[in-house]
Amino acid sequence: MDREETLSKSFKRIGKEYGYDSVEAEFAAFKEFKVRWQRSYRWAEFKVSDYLMDAPAEVVDDLAATLFSKITCSGRKNGSTAMRDWVTNPAFAKYKQPVYLRRSRNLKRTHVGENHDLRESHARLVGAGLLTDDPQLHLSWAKESLSKKSAFCSVLMKVVGISPVFDDADVPEFVVDYLVYTQCVRVAAAKETFGDYDGHDFRPLEKRYPRWEEAEGWLDRLCMYR
């Protein structure tokens, strides 16, 4: 049985348990790790990130059950330990990160800028005891401005991107360090935030950065936000 068929059978079987008579599911090459769906009363169609194409059967089953529970408001929310552990395991980022980078067209895929080196920022943060070194972490400048957004990260893929607006000789090192720090603490909290990332409050961690108020002042001055 191929992966596509396994996915389809899993979603059909679990969908039936939730009262859905017609269920279709297929893999899609999304840049981000996500699922899209359409549904009606007893019909549902899912497009599942192909990052899950090699996931064990129990992980696929768990995803299906979590999604059906969510769309039927049955109470289940964040999936099981198996699902969380599989996508936050270092092996997941190791094998999926190269695919994510190929799909990320706005990343330069280099930490070296014209005026600032993101790896040097990370090394300073590790040296100060604010971060733990992670050899899988990929730091990169974005090719183009992220509109008003200063930085972003893919928590599961361990990728951090910084707006080129900050690769400027007039921008102090501590501001770039702060942006790297805010994104790295999000990546480090992958297991803790899985399934409820948007609801997690990172402000207490961000305020551990000694010059966070000054750095936030620079973001305000440049009309940027995190």
C-alpha positions as CSV (number, residue, x, y, z in Angstrom):
1,M,0.0,0.0,0.0
2,D,1.5,3.4,-1.0
3,R,1.6,6.4,1.2
4,E,-1.2,8.2,-0.5
5,E,-3.5,5.2,-0.1
6,T,-2.5,4.8,3.5
7,L,-3.4,8.4,4.2
8,S,-6.8,8.1,2.4
9,K,-7.8,4.9,4.2
10,S,-6.9,6.4,7.6
11,F,-8.9,9.5,7.0
12,K,-11.9,7.5,5.6
13,R,-11.9,5.1,8.6
14,I,-11.6,7.8,11.2
15,G,-14.0,10.1,9.4
16,K,-16.6,7.4,9.5
17,E,-16.2,7.2,13.3
18,Y,-17.1,10.9,13.4
19,G,-20.2,10.5,11.2
20,Y,-18.6,11.4,7.8
21,D,-19.8,9.2,4.9
22,S,-17.5,10.6,2.2
23,V,-13.9,11.5,3.0
24,E,-11.0,12.3,0.6
25,A,-7.4,13.0,1.7
26,E,-4.3,13.6,-0.3
27,F,-0.8,14.9,0.2
28,A,0.1,18.4,-1.0
29,A,3.5,20.2,-1.4
30,F,2.9,23.1,1.0
31,K,5.9,25.2,2.1
32,E,4.6,25.2,5.7
33,F,3.6,22.2,7.7
34,K,-0.2,22.5,7.5
35,V,-3.5,20.9,6.5
36,R,-6.3,22.5,4.5
37,W,-9.8,21.1,4.4
38,Q,-13.3,21.7,3.0
39,R,-16.4,20.0,4.5
40,S,-20.1,19.9,4.4
41,Y,-22.6,18.0,6.6
42,R,-21.3,14.4,5.9
43,W,-18.5,15.2,3.4
44,A,-14.9,16.3,3.9
45,E,-11.8,16.7,1.8
46,F,-8.3,17.2,3.2
47,K,-5.0,18.3,1.7
48,V,-2.2,17.2,4.1
49,S,1.4,18.5,4.1
50,D,3.7,16.1,2.3
51,Y,6.1,16.5,5.2
52,L,4.0,13.8,6.8
53,M,4.4,11.4,3.8
54,D,6.7,9.1,5.8
55,A,5.0,9.4,9.1
56,P,4.1,6.2,11.0
57,A,0.5,5.0,10.7
58,E,-0.3,5.9,14.3
59,V,0.8,9.5,13.6
60,V,-1.5,9.8,10.6
61,D,-4.4,8.3,12.5
62,D,-3.8,10.7,15.3
63,L,-3.8,13.7,12.9
64,A,-7.0,12.5,11.3
65,A,-8.7,12.1,14.7
66,T,-7.5,15.5,15.9
67,L,-8.8,17.2,12.8
68,F,-12.2,15.5,12.8
69,S,-12.5,16.3,16.5
70,K,-11.7,19.9,15.8
71,I,-14.2,20.4,12.9
72,T,-16.9,18.6,14.9
73,C,-16.1,20.4,18.1
74,S,-15.7,17.1,20.0
75,G,-13.2,18.4,22.5
76,R,-9.9,17.0,21.4
77,K,-7.4,19.7,20.5
78,N,-3.7,19.1,20.3
79,G,-3.3,15.5,19.3
80,S,-1.5,12.8,21.2
81,T,2.1,12.5,22.5
82,A,3.0,10.4,19.5
83,M,2.1,13.1,17.0
84,R,3.9,15.8,19.0
85,D,7.0,13.7,19.6
86,W,7.3,12.7,15.9
87,V,7.2,16.3,14.5
88,T,9.4,17.7,17.2
89,N,12.0,15.0,17.1
90,P,15.4,16.3,15.8
91,A,15.2,13.8,13.0
92,F,12.1,15.5,11.6
93,A,13.9,18.9,11.1
94,K,17.0,17.1,9.9
95,Y,15.2,15.5,6.9
96,K,12.5,18.1,6.3
97,Q,14.5,21.3,6.6
98,P,16.2,21.0,3.2
99,V,12.8,20.7,1.5
100,Y,11.5,23.6,3.5
101,L,14.4,25.8,2.4
102,R,14.0,24.9,-1.3
103,R,10.4,26.0,-1.0
104,S,11.2,29.2,0.8
105,R,11.9,31.5,-2.1
106,N,12.3,34.7,0.0
107,L,15.3,33.3,2.0
108,K,18.9,34.0,0.9
109,R,19.9,30.8,2.7
110,T,22.9,32.5,4.2
111,H,23.5,34.0,7.6
112,V,26.1,36.4,6.2
113,G,24.8,39.9,5.4
114,E,26.5,43.0,4.2
115,N,26.8,44.4,7.7
116,H,25.7,41.7,10.1
117,D,26.3,38.0,10.5
118,L,23.4,36.1,12.1
119,R,25.6,33.3,13.3
120,E,27.7,35.8,15.2
121,S,24.5,37.1,16.8
122,H,23.6,33.6,17.8
123,A,27.1,32.9,19.2
124,R,26.9,36.0,21.4
125,L,23.5,34.8,22.7
126,V,24.8,31.4,23.5
127,G,27.9,32.9,25.1
128,A,25.7,35.0,27.3
129,G,23.7,32.0,28.4
130,L,20.5,33.2,26.8
131,L,20.4,30.3,24.2
132,T,21.6,26.8,23.9
133,D,23.5,26.0,20.8
134,D,21.5,23.9,18.2
135,P,23.5,22.7,15.2
136,Q,20.3,22.1,13.3
137,L,19.2,25.7,13.5
138,H,19.3,27.5,10.1
139,L,19.6,31.3,10.3
140,S,19.1,33.3,7.1
141,W,18.5,36.8,5.9
142,A,15.4,37.3,3.8
143,K,15.9,38.4,0.2
144,E,13.2,41.1,0.4
145,S,11.5,43.1,3.0
146,L,8.9,41.2,5.0
147,S,6.6,44.2,4.8
148,K,6.5,45.5,8.4
149,K,7.5,42.2,9.9
150,S,11.0,42.1,11.4
151,A,11.5,38.4,11.6
152,F,9.9,35.0,11.3
153,C,10.6,31.4,12.1
154,S,9.5,27.9,11.3
155,V,9.3,26.2,14.7
156,L,9.3,22.6,13.4
157,M,11.8,23.1,10.6
158,K,14.2,25.1,12.9
159,V,14.5,28.0,10.4
160,V,14.8,31.6,11.4
161,G,14.6,34.5,8.9
162,I,15.4,38.1,9.5
163,S,14.3,41.1,7.4
164,P,17.0,42.7,5.3
165,V,15.9,46.0,6.8
166,F,18.1,45.2,9.8
167,D,21.2,44.4,7.7
168,D,22.2,48.0,7.8
169,A,25.4,49.6,9.3
170,D,23.2,52.0,11.3
171,V,21.4,49.2,13.1
172,P,23.3,48.2,16.2
173,E,24.3,44.6,16.8
174,F,22.2,44.3,19.9
175,V,19.0,44.9,17.8
176,V,19.9,42.1,15.4
177,D,20.8,39.9,18.4
178,Y,17.4,40.6,19.9
179,L,15.6,39.6,16.7
180,V,17.6,36.3,16.5
181,Y,16.8,35.7,20.2
182,T,13.1,36.2,20.0
183,Q,12.8,33.7,17.1
184,C,15.1,31.2,18.6
185,V,13.2,31.0,21.9
186,R,10.1,30.1,19.7
187,V,12.0,27.3,18.0
188,A,13.3,26.0,21.3
189,A,9.7,25.8,22.7
190,A,8.5,23.5,19.9
191,K,7.2,20.7,22.1
192,E,5.7,23.1,24.6
193,T,3.8,25.1,22.0
194,F,2.8,22.4,19.5
195,G,-0.9,22.6,18.8
196,D,-1.3,26.0,20.5
197,Y,1.5,28.2,19.2
198,D,-0.6,31.3,18.7
199,G,-1.9,31.1,22.2
200,H,1.6,31.0,23.9
201,D,2.9,34.1,25.6
202,F,6.6,34.6,24.8
203,R,6.9,38.0,26.5
204,P,8.4,36.7,29.8
205,L,11.2,34.9,27.8
206,E,11.8,37.9,25.5
207,K,12.3,40.1,28.5
208,R,15.2,38.0,29.6
209,Y,17.2,39.8,26.9
210,P,19.0,42.6,28.8
211,R,18.4,45.3,26.2
212,W,14.9,44.3,25.1
213,E,13.4,47.7,25.7
214,E,16.0,49.5,23.6
215,A,15.7,46.9,20.9
216,E,11.9,47.4,20.9
217,G,12.5,51.1,20.6
218,W,14.5,50.5,17.4
219,L,11.6,48.4,16.0
220,D,9.2,51.2,16.7
221,R,11.6,53.7,15.1
222,L,11.7,51.6,11.9
223,C,8.0,51.0,12.0
224,M,8.5,47.3,12.3
225,Y,7.0,44.6,14.5
226,R,8.0,41.1,15.6
